[in-house]
Amino acid sequence: MNDDLKFENRDKNIRIEGEEGSPQNQLRYELYSEGFKRIKVGLDEGRYFEVCCICDSIINDRLTALIQTIKNDEGINFTYQSVGMVIRTLFKICKEENIQIPKDLKRVMIGVEQNWLPKRNFVSHSFVGVTPSNVEMNLEDRLRVVKECGELGSKYCAELRTETDKLIRAVKTIGIPYKS
C-alpha cells in the first residue's frame, strides 16, 4: 500500500475520503476506469458473475462517498457494509437531517434496493444452494438470474455514479440540499 495515502487507521475497513490531487484519488480513478472497462467487457463476453461483483463494489463505494460528503463535519466511522445497509443508512441520515435527495438519485437507489439487490443476493449467496424456495430453479434459470443481475447492475452502476457525483459536487459547492 502506498505510504502517501492519507489514512490514519489502516486496521479499519473505512473508505478513505477523496481529496483533489491525492494519491487515493489517483488510485480510485484507476480502479473505477478498470472496473467500468471490466463491466463492459464482462457483459460482451458473458462474464456476469464478475460484472455483478464489480457493480456491487462500485455501487457501495458511490453511496459511501455520498454519506462521507454529507457527514463531512462529523466524519464517518462505519466500515464498508452491504449495499442494502448503506442504502438504508443513507435514507436514515437524510430523513433525520431533513436532507432532500434528488428525484433521480432516489429513483436509482430504490431501483437498486428493490430490483437489483435481490438478484445480487441470489448470485452471491444462493446460486449453488438448493432450498425449498429455489429447488424448482434449474441451472439455466439460475444463469438467467446471474445475467439479469449483471445487466441491471451495470445500468444502475452508471446511473448511480452520475447521480451521486452530481449531488457530491453540489454539496461541496453550494451545501447540503435541505428540505424546505
Number of C-alpha atoms within 10 A of each C-alpha: 4 8 7 9 13 15 14 8 8 9 7 12 12 16 16 17 18 16 11 9 8 14 16 19 16 13 13 14 12 11 13 14 12 13 19 18 12 16 25 16 14 19 18 10 9 15 17 25 18 17 27 27 18 23 25 20 17 23 26 20 18 19 21 26 20 18 22 22 21 24 13 12 8 9 12 18 11 13 12 16 15 13 22 17 13 20 21 13 16 20 17 13 15 18 13 9 13 14 17 14 18 13 10 14 18 15 14 18 25 14 14 24 16 12 16 21 20 15 23 26 14 17 22 14 10 14 17 11 10 12 10 7 7 14 9 10 13 10 10 9 12 18 16 12 18 25 21 17 27 30 22 21 28 23 14 21 24 14 18 23 16 14 19 21 16 13 20 19 13 13 15 12 9 8 12 19 16 11 11 6
